[in-house]
């Protein structure tokens, strides 16, 4: 008979003592892991409340479809859901290559919503994959498995507070702490030297002040080493290799092994055992972990713990809605160097680094040299749920040929908002064209300490877009000529054979051809069923050669389409609608009718110039003065984009206002010239937005002159008027402007268009001319009347209008300054830019007919 001495309960594990032997306390991983998860669940809930719904993010990346991997992953995802972690599973097929795996890892590394990344091993691919390379590709701050060389190196040198500890060793330490046995000063033996368990377990015990011996399959005196261990951790991967008689009396035994051995009593024919012979070891050990139910649950719990800790670290530097951007401070020099010297003295930030700082992923950015990049349109889709920031449009008064400095003010405002007010802000400007680079207005990339750098690369090295547009234009022109040629030379059947060729005994129409058939009212898709009449209507365009477009107009429209399109799909649709001519029946001929030529044109667009990038404030410029560029920006661009600006910034200079006032050069002349400023302020106010006048200060301007202009602007109804010195001081010189923009953007918006698109085109022209230019009325030439009647008949009468006139005067006469009155505006010609979505109306004495510059 055995006399039972005691039955003790220690942290959920039973330990029995009797007069002959000791039964080990069973250290339950299930109960301990549940305690850890309950604690983590509370921490995640606190994060969610404190940071507006924030949740830690975890991604498990798997290659292949192994059953054991699927089991482990399901356990991790289940635990994440219990705690409140937002977990996602990315499964790549077994055909995945190393490059594909690495690209997936990079995408997750760059995603700020993900704080932990697990690469499920082994990588089950038919292609060779370097596991070490893949593991080390995980960002150390997201390596919640603790397997990268950086985290392993920190652990090995004792930086326990600055690294992620691998989950299984970390779980083992948690289980050891549950026993109440202090690690300090104990003899610890680790069997196994893997990078996942053995090696990090050795380091972890060592830096917790144990005397550690690592053993493995080649250790000759393994039983003797085990017999000296106060703490024994086994992770050798060999079923029941450690015998009970090896274990020191009262030792702590942590079994990390998971092995399957035959067992006929089980339905599966096998059972799970550890690396320790449990029945005999529990007779000698003081504490022991079971298998299953020991270390396994703790591994998952520690993975969740690491993920939550990673999210905490992220929140220490995270400010909701703020870019993690580092601005370089530049102290202006006196006397001020030239623009080129300033550009040369500034080291531009690598574009890839800047892209990461503003929240773009590598896969969304196509570098174009060191300082430029094109943004993929899929960035817009990823950010489509982000709230819109404030939208500021910069315009100006009617300027001299030298300009007002709109771009300099645009850049300075973005500098002030970003670097000085810590607001997510960027400037959206058009790419300089060769004409503007070598004209009197200079290189139009800003100036002084508010310029785009490197100056030469931006102004002289094209991104290739203009060349692609020119090539696309030539392609269309060649297609028109080729179609006319073959219509005259070939029979209808031969032409049909060219357009719908026989391939492998079959004919099929392309999507573009199918659209043309629908436009013709032919509801068929099988070419074999076409009648002779249908074939003739399909292949014969019957272009009136006198109505064919020219390459210049075509290039302008394509450029406008790029500016107005918000997606590649919309761009393709717009390109297909470009009217290139009229047929002999008076119907429009489009690029789609030319059979698929709109597809090559589509390759001209590779980015969207108005990508939002989660900005709090977007500053963009409109071409020329408020009467021309701003009007078209609102009535055309805002009409199609559905984006409504919040503030208008109007740039003015004393120099230009003196020009509008006439001779002699004094304060009276300047005061007379301010009538033009008042008119342009009224033009901008016609759209219902607050207007801020930014006076671009020159060194020759006097305080009296500047105060006069600001006072006149306020009298005209401007929200505010401020002096800007950012040309010489950088963003600091536009700080007053930025603060005024901030205040104005908080005003309740009352944005409105100048006219209803549904009114007749002639009425739209008259509305713009009278309200923006101050004309008495418009005069349509016979040619313009004929075109207007034709376009109305063709269904283009409801399009917005774009009036191309000189930017050097409110009138159509570039010599008339100030505020001309009581004049007529002659409309000499009208062109239908159906793809871009507006009617382009030319005026007499038009100096600037490149309508794409207005967008």
C-alpha positions in Angstrom: 0.0 0.0 0.0 1.3 3.4 -1.0 0.9 6.3 1.4 0.0 9.5 -0.5 1.9 12.4 1.0 0.5 15.3 -0.9 -1.4 16.5 -3.9 -0.3 20.0 -5.0 -1.7 22.2 -7.7 0.9 24.6 -9.3 -0.5 26.9 -12.0 -2.9 24.4 -13.4 -0.6 21.4 -13.4 -0.9 18.4 -11.0 2.0 17.0 -9.2 1.8 13.8 -7.1 4.2 12.7 -4.4 4.2 9.4 -2.6 6.6 7.5 -0.4 8.4 5.8 -3.2 8.5 8.2 -6.3 7.7 11.6 -7.7 5.3 12.3 -10.5 6.3 15.4 -12.5 4.1 18.5 -12.6 2.5 18.6 -16.1 3.1 22.1 -17.5 0.1 22.8 -19.7 0.8 24.8 -22.9 -2.9 24.9 -23.7 -3.8 26.8 -20.4 -0.7 29.1 -20.5 -1.2 30.0 -24.2 -4.9 30.8 -23.4 -3.8 33.2 -20.7 -1.4 34.9 -23.0 -4.0 35.3 -25.7 -6.5 36.7 -23.2 -3.9 39.3 -22.2 -3.2 40.2 -25.9 -6.9 40.5 -26.7 -7.2 43.2 -24.1 -4.2 45.0 -25.5 -5.5 44.9 -29.0 -8.9 46.3 -27.8 -7.1 49.2 -26.1 -5.2 49.9 -29.4 -8.4 49.9 -31.3 -10.1 52.4 -28.9 -7.1 54.7 -28.6 -6.2 54.8 -32.4 -9.6 55.0 -34.1 -10.1 51.3 -35.0 -6.5 50.4 -35.5 -5.7 46.7 -35.5 -2.4 44.8 -35.7 -2.0 43.2 -39.1 -0.5 39.8 -39.8 0.2 38.0 -43.1 1.1 34.3 -43.5 2.8 33.6 -46.8 2.7 30.1 -48.1 4.1 28.4 -51.2 2.3 25.2 -52.3 -0.4 23.3 -50.5 1.1 20.9 -48.0 -1.4 19.5 -45.5 0.8 20.0 -42.5 1.4 23.6 -43.5 -2.3 24.2 -44.0 -2.9 22.8 -40.4 -0.4 25.1 -38.8 -1.6 28.1 -40.8 -5.3 27.5 -39.8 -4.2 27.4 -36.1 -2.4 30.8 -36.5 -5.3 32.4 -38.3 -7.7 31.1 -35.7 -5.6 32.5 -32.9 -5.3 35.9 -34.6 -9.1 36.1 -35.0 -9.6 35.3 -31.3 -7.2 38.2 -30.3 -8.5 40.7 -32.8 -5.5 40.7 -35.1 -6.3 41.3 -38.8 -4.7 38.2 -40.4 -4.4 37.4 -44.1 -3.2 34.3 -45.9 -1.3 34.6 -49.1 -0.9 31.3 -50.9 1.4 31.1 -53.9 1.1 28.1 -56.2 3.8 25.4 -56.2 4.9 26.8 -59.6 6.0 30.0 -57.8 9.6 31.1 -58.5 12.0 32.7 -56.1 11.5 36.1 -57.7 7.7 35.8 -57.3 8.1 34.9 -53.6 10.5 37.8 -53.0 8.2 40.3 -54.8 5.3 39.2 -52.5 7.5 39.7 -49.4 8.5 43.2 -50.6 4.9 44.1 -51.1 4.0 43.0 -47.6 7.1 44.7 -46.1 6.0 48.0 -47.5 2.4 47.8 -46.4 1.9 49.9 -43.3 -1.2 48.0 -42.4 0.8 44.8 -41.8 3.0 44.5 -38.7 3.9 40.8 -38.9 5.0 38.6 -41.8 5.4 34.8 -41.5 6.9 32.8 -44.3 5.5 29.3 -43.8 8.3 26.7 -44.1 9.0 24.5 -46.0 8.6 26.3 -49.3 6.7 23.7 -51.4 7.7 24.8 -54.9 8.8 22.8 -58.0 11.3 25.6 -58.6 14.6 26.0 -56.6 14.2 28.6 -53.9 16.9 29.7 -51.5 15.1 29.5 -48.1 17.8 31.6 -46.4 17.4 34.4 -49.0 13.6 34.3 -48.7 13.7 34.4 -44.9 16.1 37.3 -44.8 14.0 39.3 -47.3 11.4 39.8 -44.5 11.7 43.3 -42.9 13.3 42.8 -39.5 10.7 45.0 -37.9 8.0 42.6 -39.3 9.9 39.4 -38.7 7.6 38.1 -35.9 9.0 34.6 -36.4 12.5 36.0 -35.4 14.2 34.1 -38.2 16.1 36.8 -40.1 19.9 37.1 -39.7 19.4 40.5 -38.2 17.1 39.3 -35.4 19.2 36.2 -34.9 22.4 38.3 -34.6 20.8 40.6 -32.1 19.7 37.6 -30.0 23.1 36.0 -30.1 24.8 39.1 -28.8 22.2 39.7 -26.0 20.1 42.5 -27.5 16.9 40.9 -26.2 15.0 44.1 -26.0 15.7 45.1 -29.6 14.8 42.0 -31.6 12.0 39.4 -32.2 12.7 36.1 -30.4 11.8 33.0 -32.3 8.4 31.8 -31.2 9.2 28.3 -30.1 12.1 29.2 -27.8 10.1 32.2 -26.5 7.3 29.9 -25.7 9.7 27.5 -23.9 10.9 30.3 -21.7 7.3 31.2 -20.9 6.6 27.6 -19.9 9.8 27.5 -17.7 8.6 30.7 -16.0 5.3 29.0 -15.2 7.2 26.3 -13.1 8.5 29.0 -10.7 12.0 27.6 -11.3 14.6 30.4 -11.7 16.8 30.0 -14.8 19.7 32.0 -13.3 22.6 29.9 -12.3 21.1 26.6 -13.5 22.7 24.0 -15.7 20.7 24.0 -19.0 21.1 21.5 -21.8 19.6 22.1 -25.2 19.4 19.1 -27.6 19.3 20.3 -31.2 21.0 23.2 -33.0 18.4 24.3 -35.6 18.0 28.0 -36.4 14.4 27.7 -35.4 14.7 26.1 -32.0 18.1 24.9 -30.8 20.4 27.8 -31.6 18.1 30.6 -30.4 17.1 28.5 -27.3 20.8 28.3 -26.3 21.2 32.1 -26.7 18.0 32.8 -24.8 19.0 30.7 -21.8 22.5 32.0 -21.8 21.4 35.7 -21.7 19.0 34.7 -18.9 22.1 33.7 -16.9 22.0 29.9 -17.2 25.1 27.8 -17.9 24.2 26.3 -21.3 25.4 23.2 -23.1 24.2 22.5 -26.6 24.1 18.8 -27.7 23.2 17.2 -30.9 23.2 13.9 -32.7 27.0 13.7 -32.8 27.4 14.3 -29.0 29.1 11.1 -27.7 28.0 11.3 -24.0 24.4 12.5 -24.5 23.0 10.6 -21.6 25.6 12.0 -19.3 25.0 15.6 -20.5 21.3 15.2 -20.0 21.8 13.8 -16.5 23.5 17.1 -15.4 20.7 19.3 -16.7 18.5 21.2 -14.3 16.7 22.5 -17.3 16.4 20.3 -20.4 15.0 21.5 -23.7 14.8 18.9 -26.5 14.2 19.8 -30.1 16.1 17.1 -32.1 13.2 15.9 -34.2 13.7 12.2 -33.2 10.9 10.3 -31.6 11.4 9.5 -27.9 15.2 9.7 -28.2 15.7 10.9 -24.6 15.0 8.2 -22.1 13.5 8.7 -18.7 16.5 7.3 -16.8 18.7 10.0 -18.4 16.7 12.8 -16.8 18.0 14.3 -13.5 15.6 14.0 -10.6 13.4 17.1 -10.3 14.6 18.6 -13.6 12.4 20.9 -15.8 11.9 19.1 -19.1 10.6 21.0 -22.2 9.8 18.8 -25.1 9.7 20.6 -28.5 9.4 17.5 -30.6 6.4 16.5 -32.8 6.8 13.0 -34.2 4.4 10.3 -35.5 4.9 6.7 -34.6 2.8 3.6 -35.5 -0.1 2.8 -33.2 -2.6 0.2 -34.2 -5.0 1.4 -31.5 -5.5 4.7 -33.2 -7.9 5.1 -36.2 -5.2 6.8 -38.2 -2.7 4.0 -37.3 -0.3 6.4 -35.7 0.1 8.8 -32.8 2.0 11.9 -31.9 4.9 11.7 -29.5 7.7 14.1 -28.5 11.5 13.8 -28.5 11.4 12.6 -24.9 10.0 9.3 -23.7 7.2 10.8 -21.7 6.0 7.8 -19.6 9.4 7.2 -18.1 10.6 10.9 -18.0 7.6 12.1 -16.0 8.7 9.6 -13.2 11.9 11.5 -12.6 11.3 15.1 -13.8 10.0 17.8 -11.5 8.1 19.5 -14.4 7.4 18.3 -17.9 5.5 19.4 -21.0 3.2 17.0 -22.7 3.1 16.3 -26.5 0.7 17.4 -27.8 -0.6 20.3 -25.6 2.8 21.6 -24.5 5.1 23.7 -26.6 2.9 23.7 -29.7 0.2 26.1 -28.4 2.8 28.3 -26.9 4.5 28.8 -30.3 1.3 30.2 -31.8 0.7 32.3 -28.7 4.2 33.8 -28.9 3.7 34.5 -32.6 0.6 36.6 -31.7 2.6 38.3 -28.9 5.4 39.3 -31.3 2.8 40.7 -33.8 1.2 42.8 -31.1 4.6 44.0 -30.0 5.4 44.9 -33.6 2.2 46.9 -33.8 3.1 48.8 -30.6 6.5 49.7 -32.0 4.7 51.0 -35.2 2.4 53.1 -33.2 5.3 54.8 -31.4 6.3 56.6 -34.6 2.9 56.5 -36.4 0.6 59.5 -36.6 -2.7 58.7 -38.4 -2.8 60.3 -41.8 0.8 61.6 -41.7 3.5 60.7 -44.1 6.8 59.6 -42.6 8.7 62.1 -44.7 12.0 63.7 -43.8 12.5 67.2 -45.1 15.9 68.5 -45.8 16.4 72.0 -44.5 18.3 74.4 -46.8 19.6 77.7 -45.6 19.4 80.3 -48.4 22.7 82.0 -49.4 23.3 85.7 -49.8 23.7 87.1 -52.4 21.4 84.6 -54.0 23.0 82.2 -56.5 21.5 81.5 -59.9 18.8 78.9 -60.3 21.3 76.5 -61.8 23.8 77.0 -59.0 21.1 76.4 -56.4 20.1 73.2 -58.2 23.7 72.0 -58.3 24.2 72.7 -54.6 21.2 70.6 -53.5 21.3 66.8 -53.3 18.0 65.5 -54.4 16.4 62.7 -52.4 16.4 59.3 -54.3 12.9 58.9 -55.8 12.5 55.4 -54.3 13.1 56.7 -50.8 10.6 59.5 -51.3 8.0 57.1 -52.7 8.3 54.9 -49.5 8.0 58.0 -47.3 4.7 59.0 -48.9 3.3 55.5 -48.6 3.8 54.1 -52.1 4.8 50.4 -52.7 7.7 49.4 -54.9 5.4 47.6 -57.3 3.5 50.9 -57.8 6.6 52.9 -58.7 8.5 52.6 -61.9 11.8 54.5 -61.4 12.8 56.7 -64.3 16.4 57.5 -63.3 17.4 58.5 -59.8 15.2 61.5 -59.4 12.0 60.6 -61.3 9.4 57.9 -61.4 6.1 57.0 -62.9 3.3 55.9 -60.6 1.2 52.9 -61.6 -2.5 53.5 -61.7 -3.2 50.6 -59.3 -2.1 52.9 -56.5 -5.3 54.8 -57.0 -7.4 51.7 -56.6 -5.5 50.8 -53.4 -6.2 54.2 -52.0 -9.7 54.7 -53.2 -11.2 54.5 -49.7 -8.9 57.2 -48.4 -10.7 60.5 -47.7 -10.0 63.3 -50.0 -7.7 66.0 -48.8 -8.0 69.7 -49.5 -7.6 70.8 -53.2 -5.9 74.1 -53.9 -5.7 75.5 -57.5 -3.1 78.1 -58.3 -4.0 80.6 -61.1 -2.9 84.1 -61.9 -3.7 87.5 -63.5 -3.1 88.0 -67.2 0.7 88.1 -67.2 3.5 89.5 -69.3 5.4 87.1 -71.6 7.8 86.5 -68.7 5.0 85.1 -66.5 3.9 85.7 -63.0 5.8 83.0 -61.2 2.7 80.7 -60.7 4.9 77.6 -60.6 7.3 79.1 -58.2 4.4 80.0 -55.9 2.9 76.5 -56.4 6.1 74.9 -55.3 6.7 77.3 -52.4 3.1 76.7 -51.1 3.7 72.9 -51.2 7.0 73.4 -49.4 5.4 75.6 -46.7 2.5 73.2 -46.1 4.8 70.1 -45.9 8.0 71.2 -44.3 6.7 74.0 -42.1 3.1 73.1 -41.2 3.7 69.3 -41.3 0.7 68.7 -43.7 0.8 66.0 -46.3 1.1 68.1 -49.4 2.4 67.9 -52.9 2.4 70.0 -56.0 1.0 68.8 -59.2 2.4 70.5 -62.3 2.6 69.7 -66.0 5.8 68.4 -67.6 7.8 71.2 -69.4 7.6 71.0 -73.2 10.5 72.1 -75.4 8.6 75.2 -76.4 8.4 76.5 -72.8 12.0 75.4 -72.1 13.6 77.6 -74.7 11.0 80.4 -74.8 11.2 83.7 -72.9 9.5 82.2 -69.9 12.5 80.0 -69.1 12.4 76.4 -68.1 9.2 76.6 -66.1 10.3 74.4 -63.2 10.0 77.1 -60.6 12.9 79.3 -59.5 15.2 80.3 -56.7 14.7 78.2 -53.6 11.3 76.9 -54.9 12.3 74.9 -57.9 12.3 71.3 -59.1 15.7 69.6 -59.0 17.8 68.4 -60.7 17.0 71.4 -63.0 18.6 70.0 -66.1 17.0 66.5 -65.8 13.5 67.8 -65.3 13.6 70.5 -68.0 15.7 68.8 -70.7 15.2 65.1 -70.3 11.7 64.1 -71.4 9.9 61.2 -69.7 9.1 59.9 -73.1 5.4 60.8 -73.0 5.6 63.6 -75.6 7.4 61.3 -78.0 4.8 58.6 -77.5 2.0 61.0 -78.2 3.7 62.2 -81.3 4.2 58.6 -82.4 0.5 57.9 -81.7 -0.6 60.9 -83.7 1.5 59.8 -86.7 0.0 56.3 -86.4 -3.5 57.7 -86.7 -2.6 60.0 -89.6 -1.0 57.0 -91.4 -4.1 54.9 -90.7 -6.3 57.6 -92.3 -4.1 57.7 -95.4 -3.9 53.9 -95.6 -7.6 53.4 -95.3 -8.3 56.0 -98.0 -5.7 54.3 -100.2 -7.1 50.8 -99.9 -10.7 51.9 -100.2 -9.8 53.3 -103.7 -7.5 50.3 -104.7 -9.2 47.2 -103.3 -12.6 45.6 -103.7 -14.9 45.5 -100.7 -14.2 41.7 -100.3 -10.5 42.2 -100.4 -10.7 45.0 -97.9 -12.9 42.8 -95.7 -10.2 40.1 -95.9 -7.6 42.5 -94.7 -9.6 43.8 -91.8 -11.1 40.4 -90.7 -8.4 37.9 -91.8 -9.0 34.2 -92.1 -7.0 32.4 -89.3 -7.1 28.6 -89.0 -10.3 28.6 -91.1 -12.0 31.1 -88.8 -12.8 34.8 -88.9 -13.5 36.9 -85.8 -14.0 40.6 -85.2 -12.0 42.5 -82.6 -13.6 44.4 -79.7 -13.0 47.7 -81.5 -14.6 46.3 -84.7 -17.5 45.0 -82.7 -18.1 48.5 -81.3 -18.0 49.9 -84.9 -20.6 47.3 -85.9 -22.9 48.4 -83.0 -22.5 52.0 -84.0 -23.6 51.1 -87.5 -26.6 49.3 -86.1 -25.3 45.8 -87.1 -26.1 43.5 -84.2 -23.9 40.6 -85.4 -20.5 39.3 -84.2 -20.0 36.4 -86.7 -18.4 37.7 -89.9 -19.7 34.7 -91.8 -23.2 36.0 -91.4 -22.6 39.5 -92.8 -24.6 40.4 -95.9 -23.0 42.3 -98.8 -24.5 45.6 -97.7 -23.3 45.1 -94.1 -19.8 44.3 -95.4 -19.8 47.4 -97.5 -20.9 49.6 -94.6 -18.3 48.0 -92.3 -15.3 48.4 -94.6 -16.1 51.7 -96.3 -15.3 54.8 -94.2 -15.8 57.2 -97.1 -13.7 59.9 -95.4 -14.1 63.4 -96.7 -10.5 64.4 -97.1 -11.2 68.1 -96.5 -12.4 67.3 -92.9 -9.4 65.2 -91.9 -7.7 66.4 -88.7 -4.1 67.5 -88.6 -1.3 66.0 -86.4 -1.0 69.1 -84.2 -4.7 69.1 -83.2 -4.5 65.4 -82.7 -1.5 65.6 -80.4 -3.2 68.3 -78.4 -6.3 66.2 -77.9 -4.4 63.1 -76.9 -2.5 65.2 -74.3 -5.8 66.5 -73.0 -7.1 63.0 -72.8 -4.1 61.9 -70.7 -4.8 64.8 -68.3 -8.5 64.1 -68.0 -8.4 60.3 -67.7 -8.6 58.8 -64.2 -7.9 55.2 -65.3 -6.5 53.2 -68.2 -10.0 52.0 -69.1 -11.4 55.6 -69.3 -8.4 56.6 -71.4 -9.0 53.8 -73.8 -12.6 54.8 -74.1 -11.7 58.4 -74.7 -9.0 57.6 -77.3 -11.5 55.4 -79.2 -13.9 58.4 -79.5 -11.4 60.8 -81.1 -13.0 62.3 -84.2 -10.4 62.3 -87.0 -12.7 63.2 -89.9 -16.2 63.3 -91.2 -17.5 61.0 -93.9 -19.3 62.1 -97.0 -22.7 61.6 -95.2 -21.7 64.0 -92.5 -21.1 61.4 -89.8 -18.0 61.5 -87.6 -15.2 59.0 -88.2 -13.4 58.0 -85.0 -10.1 56.2 -84.2 -12.2 53.2 -83.3 -13.5 53.2 -86.9 -9.9 53.0 -88.1 -9.8 49.5 -86.5 -7.8 49.1 -83.3 -5.4 52.1 -83.8 -6.6 53.4 -80.4 -4.9 50.5 -78.7 -1.3 51.5 -79.6 -2.2 55.0 -78.6 -3.1 53.7 -75.2 0.5 52.8 -74.4 1.2 56.5 -74.3 -0.1 56.7 -70.7 1.8 55.2 -67.9 0.8 57.3 -64.9 -2.0 59.6 -63.6 -0.8 63.1 -62.9 -3.5 63.7 -60.3 -2.7 60.6 -58.1 -4.0 61.4 -54.6 -1.3 59.6 -52.5 -3.4 60.1 -49.3 -2.4 63.8 -49.3 -4.0 66.2 -46.8 -3.5 69.0 -49.3 -2.9 68.9 -53.1 -1.7 72.0 -54.8 -2.1 72.1 -58.6 -1.8 74.9 -61.2 -4.0 75.9 -64.0 -2.6 77.3 -67.2 -2.4 81.0 -67.8 -4.7 83.5 -66.1 -8.0 83.0 -64.3 -10.0 84.0 -67.4 -8.5 81.2 -69.5 -6.8 78.4 -67.5 -8.9 78.5 -64.3 -12.2 78.6 -66.3 -11.3 75.5 -68.3 -9.9 73.8 -65.2 -13.2 74.2 -63.4 -15.7 73.7 -66.3 -13.8 70.9 -68.0 -11.4 69.1 -65.7 -13.5 69.4 -62.5 -16.5 68.5 -64.6 -15.0 65.1 -65.6 -13.0 64.3 -62.5 -15.9 65.1 -60.0 -13.2 66.7 -57.8 -14.1 70.1 -56.4 -11.3 72.5 -55.3 -11.5 74.2 -51.9 -9.3 77.3 -52.4 -8.1 79.4 -55.3 -4.7 81.1 -55.0 -4.2 83.9 -57.5 -0.6 85.0 -58.2 0.1 88.6 -59.1 3.2 90.8 -59.4 3.7 94.5 -59.1 5.5 94.5 -62.4 2.6 93.1 -64.3 0.0 95.3 -62.7 2.1 98.3 -63.7 1.9 97.0 -67.3 -1.9 96.9 -67.0 -2.0 100.4 -65.6 0.0 102.0 -68.4 2.6 104.8 -68.2 4.2 106.5 -66.3 5.6 104.0 -63.8 4.4 105.2 -60.4 1.8 104.3 -57.7 -1.0 105.9 -59.7 -0.1 103.6 -62.6 0.0 100.6 -60.3 -3.4 101.6 -58.8 -4.9 101.8 -62.3 -3.5 98.4 -63.1 -5.1 96.9 -60.0 -8.5 97.1 -61.9 -7.3 94.1 -63.8 -6.5 92.3 -60.5 -10.0 93.1 -59.2 -11.5 91.6 -62.4 -9.6 88.4 -62.2 -10.5 88.0 -58.5 -14.2 88.4 -59.6 -13.6 85.8 -62.3 -12.3 83.3 -59.7 -15.1 84.2 -57.3 -17.7 83.3 -60.0 -17.1 79.7 -59.1 -18.0 80.2 -55.4 -14.6 79.6 -53.9 -12.5 81.7 -51.5 -9.7 83.5 -53.3 -6.3 84.3 -51.8 -4.0 86.7 -53.7 -0.4 85.8 -53.5 1.8 88.7 -54.4 5.1 87.3 -55.8 7.6 89.8 -54.4 10.5 91.1 -56.4 13.6 92.9 -55.0 12.6 96.0 -56.9 9.1 96.2 -55.3 8.7 98.8 -52.6 6.7 98.4 -49.4 4.2 101.0 -50.6 3.6 99.1 -53.8 3.1 95.8 -52.1 0.7 97.2 -49.5 -1.3 98.9 -52.3 -1.7 95.6 -54.2 -2.7 93.7 -51.1 -5.2 96.3 -50.1 -6.7 96.4 -53.5 -7.1 92.6 -53.5 -8.9 92.7 -50.2 -11.2 95.4 -51.4 -12.0 93.3 -54.4 -13.3 90.6 -52.1 -10.3 88.3 -51.7 -10.3 86.2 -48.6 -6.8 87.4 -47.9 -3.7 88.9 -49.7 -0.2 88.0 -48.7 3.3 88.7 -49.9 5.4 85.7 -50.9 9.2 85.6 -50.8 9.8 81.9 -51.4 11.9 82.5 -54.4 14.6 83.8 -52.1 13.6 82.0 -48.8 12.1 78.7 -49.9 9.0 77.4 -48.0 9.5 79.9 -45.2 8.7 82.7 -47.6 5.3 81.1 -48.4 4.4 80.3 -44.8 1.9 83.2 -44.6 0.3 82.0 -47.8 0.1 78.4 -46.5 -1.6 79.6 -43.2 -4.1 81.6 -45.2 -4.9 78.6 -47.4 -5.4 76.6 -44.2 -7.9 79.1 -42.9 -9.7 79.5 -46.2 -10.0 75.7 -46.7 -12.1 75.5 -43.6 -14.8 77.8 -45.1 -18.0 76.0 -46.2 -17.6 75.1 -49.9 -20.0 76.6 -52.5 -18.3 75.4 -55.7 -20.4 75.8 -58.8 -19.8 75.6 -62.6 -20.2 78.6 -64.8 -22.8 77.0 -67.0 -25.0 74.0 -67.4 -23.5 71.6 -70.0 -26.9 70.9 -71.4 -27.5 74.4 -72.7 -26.7 75.1 -76.5 -23.0 75.4 -77.3 -23.4 79.0 -78.5 -24.9 79.9 -75.1 -22.0 78.3 -73.3 -19.5 80.3 -75.5 -21.4 83.5 -74.8 -21.5 82.8 -71.0 -17.8 82.2 -70.8 -17.0 85.2 -73.0 -19.2 87.6 -71.1 -18.5 86.5 -67.6 -14.8 85.8 -67.9 -13.6 88.3 -70.6 -16.2 91.0 -70.3 -17.2 91.0 -74.0 -20.4 92.5 -75.3 -21.2 89.4 -77.3 -19.6 86.7 -79.5 -19.5 86.7 -83.3 -19.6 83.3 -85.0 -18.0 83.1 -88.5 -19.9 81.2 -91.2 -17.4 78.4 -90.8 -17.9 78.3 -87.1 -21.7 78.3 -87.5 -21.4 75.4 -90.0 -19.2 73.4 -87.7 -21.4 74.1 -84.7 -24.5 72.9 -86.5 -22.6 69.8 -87.7 -21.3 68.9 -84.2 -24.8 69.5 -82.7 -26.2 67.1 -85.2 -23.5 64.6 -84.5 -24.4 64.6 -80.7 -21.5 66.8 -79.5 -23.6 69.9 -78.6 -23.7 69.1 -74.9 -19.9 69.0 -74.5 -18.2 71.8 -72.5 -16.4 74.5 -74.5 -12.8 75.4 -74.6 -12.0 78.8 -76.0 -8.5 79.1 -77.3 -7.5 82.8 -77.2 -4.4 84.8 -76.4 -3.3 84.6 -72.8 -1.8 88.1 -72.9 -5.1 90.0 -72.6 -8.7 89.6 -71.3 -9.7 90.2 -74.9 -8.6 88.4 -78.1 -6.1 91.3 -78.8 -2.8 90.7 -77.0 -2.1 94.4 -77.1 -5.2 95.4 -75.0 -4.2 95.5 -71.3 -6.2 96.3 -68.1 -9.9 95.5 -68.4 -11.0 96.0 -72.0 -14.8 96.6 -72.4 -17.5 96.8 -75.1 -15.8 94.5 -77.6 -17.0 91.6 -79.6 -15.3 88.2 -79.5 -15.0 86.6 -83.0 -15.1 82.8 -83.1 -13.4 81.8 -86.3 -13.5 78.0 -86.1 -14.7 75.1 -83.9 -13.2 71.7 -83.6 -14.8 68.7 -81.8 -12.4 67.0 -79.4 -14.9 64.3 -78.7 -12.4 62.0 -77.1 -11.2 64.7 -74.6 -14.8 65.7 -74.2 -15.0 69.4 -75.3 -15.5 71.7 -78.2 -12.4 73.7 -79.0 -13.3 77.2 -80.2 -10.6 79.3 -81.9 -10.7 83.1 -81.8 -9.3 85.7 -84.1 -5.7 86.6 -83.2 -5.3 83.4 -81.2 -1.7 83.4 -80.0 -1.8 80.2 -78.0 -3.8 77.3 -79.5 -2.3 74.4 -77.6 -5.4 73.6 -75.6 -3.7 70.7 -73.7 -1.8 73.4 -71.7 -4.9 74.4 -70.0 -5.1 71.2 -68.0 
